[in-house]
Amino acid sequence: MRLFFTSILTFILISAIIINNSALANEWSGYLATEGRYFFNAPLHPDQGEQSRSFSGQPEFYQEWPTKSITIAPFFRIDSADSERSHFDLRELFFLWFPGNFELGIGIRKIFWGVTESQHLVDIINQTDLIELPDGEEKLGQPMINFSLLKDWGALDFFLLPYFRERTFPGPKGRLRGPLVVNTDQAQFESSAENTHLDLAIRYSQTFGNWDIGLSHFQGTGREPTLQQGTDSSGNSVLIPFYEQIGQTGLDIQRIIDVWLLKLELIHRFGQGPSFQAWTGGFEYTFTGIFGSMADLGVIGEWLYDTRDEKATTPFEDDTMLGLRLALNDMESTEFLLGLIQDLDHASKMINIEGSRRFGDRWKLALEGSIFTELHPSELIYSQRDDDFLQLTLAYYF
């Protein structure tokens, strides 16, 4: 709640500065979208439905001066099925000063690290907004102070993260969840400072010819909670998130060799139980101008591994990912992505589908979906075995 009021006050102050300075140019952009999600099977848990509808939007205001800028990007969603999925978030409310070979930023921001397709192990600054999509790609805005030093020998980024954002989870009526609801109201922390613990991160990145390399370290409250069984105020069994203090060192590498793109993400983490390593690595090979057309077809192969094996807190302890990416390179920017993740210990499979196409300058239609098949009872996502779904989104961009 304190973060909310601080954000609103900051928004008012920035707005007042902008309005009072009519000589400054500014830019508005963003989107409004309507979404339908259909599940092919009856739900496993009470109160869940077979379909849902929602409305979302993310307007963005950007203001730039010669050596500074301000970005404001609130996000909202209203969902018909899951009250937890109806939510508001400030994705960005960030002031950036860039006088020369360094940058200094303060506010709420989204930072992305990663190169692989199937998962992003090194991407740890922002918290996952899990109620948006189960793939973990959507992130919450993170309060921070960010200092970046830009030199010929590379970029060095320092992050002070003074406030922790808890992960979002589906509610009782939401799907793509387990038999027990995650009760975020009872969240627990290893640190006595709870969500005001000061987290720290540093990252070095540089391009060496065809190599892109990033080396990072994070110290603070882990973004991925351990879920412990407990009871709520009514005595119902629930899962309670517990956020440990962790240290994570990450390495991401990408290399371009003609039509080959080689990728690797690797982490070493301690503090969340015994220390462990995990990595995702592979390639993408692109066939250009297939069948004499303008279209490109990319073939993706990746290996996902976690040294915790069956004790891993993700479903990807020893899996392969095979995918096809089709880009028609037409005026409508039509793209499709089909990915199959296969568990190497069992027959468990997960198929992910993505596609999008623009209509004119303002409209975009997007398709996303997941199919779970032959899931083994030992799999973390076994409780989602009947949650195959397709999601259609129509967005208007302005």
Secondary structure, 3 states (H helix, E strand, C coil): CHHHHHHHHHHHHHHHHHHHCCCCCEEEEEEEEEEEEEECCCCCCCCCCCEEEEEEEEEEEEEECCCEEEEEEEEEEEECCCCCCCEEEEEEEEEEECCCCEEEEEEEECCCCCCCCCCCCCCCCCCEECCCCCCCCCECCEEEEEEEEEECCEEEEEEEECCCCCCECCCCCCCCCCCCCECHHHCEECCCCHHHCCEEEEEEEEEECCEEEEEEEEEEECCCCEEEEEECCCCCEEEEEEECEEEEEEEEEEEEECCEEEEEEEEEEECCCCCEEEEEEEEEEEEECHHHCCCEEEEEEEEEEECCHHHCCCCCCEEEEEEEEEECCCCCCCEEEEEEEEECCCCCEEEEEEEEEEECCCEEEEEEEEEEECCCCCCCCHHHCCCCEEEEEEEEEC
